[in-house]
Amino acid sequence: MAPTSKERILAAARTLFGELGYPDTTFKRIAEKSGVALGLITHYFGSKEKLFVASCLSVLDEVQAVVAAGMEGRETGLDTIIGFVTAYFDFTLQAGQDFMVLVRCSPYSDLKGEVNKDEVVSRFEGLVRTLSDLLARGMEDGSVVPGDPFRIANAIFAAIVGSVRTRLLNPFCPEGYYTEAVDFIRRAVARA
């Protein structure tokens, strides 16, 4: 079945916000890329800010689904953490330019003022809380070093975000970077 006008708008917005950023993405560009009338964008999304947030949330929906699948069937807390991290990294490579909208709207971005990112921030916090729960599980089963799960989860997520930004934005990023990042996280939290 062909995508609806609303789906085409969202797909175009995800790509353009990812490629051009918030300031340089216009309704006119989104209308041209999606092949829909300019007025439909306002009809479906209301404002540029709401469309930007909807774009970010749609990518986050996909990230959460991929991460959940990456955690399935893992035996230990450590294995599940590694499944989470690996799935997140793999998604960034498969999503292509659309993932960049998430880089631009995350709590770790420098976008200020124009966009209320509260819901996006809350969803990112949910990912950190998932990691915190996995760390607590690993501490219980003995696969993860003891500590404050929430603080460690924040450090892991910062390593994930930094690794993603390095891999996607750094022209000098070495081959196999994500593999080394996963190994680094494993070494940091694995109980010896």
C-alpha positions as CSV (number, residue, x, y, z in Angstrom):
1,M,0.0,0.0,0.0
2,A,1.3,3.5,-0.9
3,P,2.2,5.7,2.0
4,T,-0.3,8.4,3.0
5,S,0.3,12.1,2.6
6,K,1.0,12.3,6.4
7,E,3.5,9.4,6.2
8,R,5.3,11.0,3.2
9,I,5.5,14.4,5.0
10,L,7.0,12.7,8.1
11,A,9.5,10.7,6.0
12,A,10.6,13.8,4.1
13,A,10.8,15.8,7.3
14,R,13.0,13.2,9.0
15,T,15.4,13.2,6.1
16,L,15.5,17.0,5.7
17,F,15.8,17.8,9.4
18,G,18.6,15.2,9.5
19,E,20.4,16.6,6.5
20,L,19.9,20.3,6.9
21,G,19.1,20.8,10.6
22,Y,16.1,22.6,12.1
23,P,16.8,26.2,10.9
24,D,17.4,25.3,7.3
25,T,14.4,22.9,6.9
26,T,11.4,24.7,5.6
27,F,7.8,23.6,5.0
28,K,8.4,24.4,1.3
29,R,11.3,22.0,1.1
30,I,9.3,19.3,3.0
31,A,6.4,19.8,0.6
32,E,8.7,19.5,-2.4
33,K,10.4,16.4,-1.1
34,S,7.2,14.7,0.0
35,G,5.2,15.7,-3.1
36,V,2.3,17.0,-1.1
37,A,0.6,20.4,-0.9
38,L,2.2,22.8,1.5
39,G,-1.1,23.3,3.4
40,L,-1.2,19.6,4.3
41,I,1.9,19.9,6.5
42,T,0.2,22.5,8.7
43,H,-3.0,20.4,8.6
44,Y,-1.3,17.3,9.9
45,F,1.4,18.7,12.1
46,G,0.5,22.3,13.0
47,S,3.9,23.9,13.2
48,K,7.5,23.3,12.3
49,E,8.4,22.6,15.9
50,K,5.7,19.9,16.2
51,L,6.8,18.3,13.0
52,F,10.4,18.3,14.2
53,V,9.5,16.7,17.5
54,A,7.2,14.2,15.6
55,S,10.2,13.3,13.4
56,C,12.4,12.7,16.4
57,L,9.8,10.6,18.2
58,S,9.2,8.5,15.1
59,V,12.9,7.7,14.9
60,L,13.0,7.0,18.7
61,D,10.1,4.6,18.3
62,E,12.2,2.6,15.8
63,V,15.3,2.8,18.1
64,Q,13.3,1.5,21.0
65,A,11.9,-1.4,19.0
66,V,15.3,-2.4,17.6
67,V,16.9,-2.1,21.1
68,A,14.1,-4.3,22.6
69,A,14.8,-6.9,20.0
70,G,18.5,-6.7,20.6
71,M,17.9,-7.5,24.3
72,E,15.7,-10.5,23.7
73,G,16.9,-13.9,24.8
74,R,20.0,-12.7,26.6
75,E,20.9,-14.7,29.7
76,T,22.8,-12.2,31.9
77,G,22.5,-8.5,32.6
78,L,25.8,-7.9,30.9
79,D,24.8,-9.8,27.8
80,T,21.5,-7.8,27.7
81,I,23.4,-4.5,28.0
82,I,25.7,-5.5,25.2
83,G,22.6,-6.4,23.1
84,F,21.1,-3.0,23.8
85,V,24.3,-1.2,22.8
86,T,25.0,-3.3,19.8
87,A,21.4,-2.9,18.5
88,Y,21.5,0.9,19.1
89,F,24.8,1.2,17.1
90,D,23.5,-1.1,14.3
91,F,20.4,0.9,14.0
92,T,22.4,4.1,13.4
93,L,24.1,2.6,10.4
94,Q,20.9,1.1,8.9
95,A,18.7,4.1,9.4
96,G,20.8,6.3,7.2
97,Q,20.3,10.0,7.1
98,D,17.0,9.7,9.0
99,F,18.9,8.9,12.2
100,M,20.6,12.3,12.0
101,V,17.3,14.0,13.1
102,L,17.7,12.2,16.4
103,V,21.3,13.4,16.7
104,R,20.0,17.0,16.1
105,C,17.1,16.8,18.6
106,S,18.5,14.7,21.4
107,P,19.2,16.1,24.8
108,Y,22.9,16.0,23.8
109,S,22.4,18.4,20.9
110,D,23.0,22.1,20.9
111,L,19.6,23.1,19.6
112,K,18.3,25.8,21.9
113,G,15.3,28.0,22.3
114,E,13.0,27.3,19.4
115,V,12.0,23.7,20.2
116,N,10.4,22.2,23.3
117,K,12.1,18.8,23.5
118,D,10.5,17.7,26.8
119,E,8.9,14.5,25.3
120,V,12.1,13.7,23.4
121,V,14.1,14.2,26.6
122,S,11.7,11.9,28.5
123,R,12.0,9.2,25.9
124,F,15.8,9.4,26.1
125,E,15.6,9.2,29.8
126,G,13.5,6.0,29.3
127,L,16.4,4.5,27.4
128,V,18.8,5.4,30.3
129,R,16.4,3.9,32.8
130,T,16.3,0.7,30.7
131,L,20.0,0.5,30.9
132,S,19.8,1.2,34.7
133,D,17.4,-1.8,35.1
134,L,19.8,-4.0,33.0
135,L,22.7,-3.0,35.2
136,A,20.7,-3.8,38.3
137,R,19.9,-7.1,36.8
138,G,23.6,-7.7,36.0
139,M,24.6,-6.7,39.6
140,E,22.1,-9.3,40.9
141,D,23.3,-12.1,38.6
142,G,27.0,-11.2,39.2
143,S,27.8,-10.3,35.6
144,V,28.2,-6.6,36.2
145,V,30.4,-4.7,38.7
146,P,28.5,-3.3,41.7
147,G,27.7,0.4,41.8
148,D,24.9,2.9,41.3
149,P,23.0,1.6,38.3
150,F,21.5,4.9,37.3
151,R,24.9,6.7,37.4
152,I,26.6,3.9,35.4
153,A,23.7,3.9,32.9
154,N,24.2,7.6,32.3
155,A,27.9,7.0,31.7
156,I,27.1,4.2,29.3
157,F,24.5,6.3,27.5
158,A,26.9,9.2,27.2
159,A,29.5,6.7,25.7
160,I,26.8,5.5,23.2
161,V,25.9,9.1,22.2
162,G,29.5,10.1,21.9
163,S,30.3,7.1,19.9
164,V,27.4,7.7,17.5
165,R,28.4,11.3,17.0
166,T,32.0,10.2,16.4
167,R,31.0,7.5,14.0
168,L,28.5,9.6,12.0
169,L,30.1,13.1,12.2
170,N,33.9,12.5,12.3
171,P,35.5,12.1,8.9
172,F,38.5,10.5,10.6
173,C,36.6,7.8,12.5
174,P,38.6,4.5,12.3
175,E,37.1,1.4,10.7
176,G,35.4,-0.9,13.3
177,Y,34.9,2.0,15.7
178,Y,31.6,0.6,17.0
179,T,33.1,-2.8,17.8
180,E,35.8,-1.1,19.9
181,A,33.1,1.1,21.6
182,V,31.1,-2.1,22.5
183,D,34.2,-3.8,23.8
184,F,35.1,-0.7,25.9
185,I,31.6,-0.6,27.5
186,R,31.9,-4.4,28.2
187,R,35.3,-4.0,29.9
188,A,34.0,-1.0,31.9
189,V,31.0,-2.9,33.4
190,A,31.9,-6.6,33.3
191,R,32.6,-8.2,36.6
192,A,36.0,-9.9,36.4
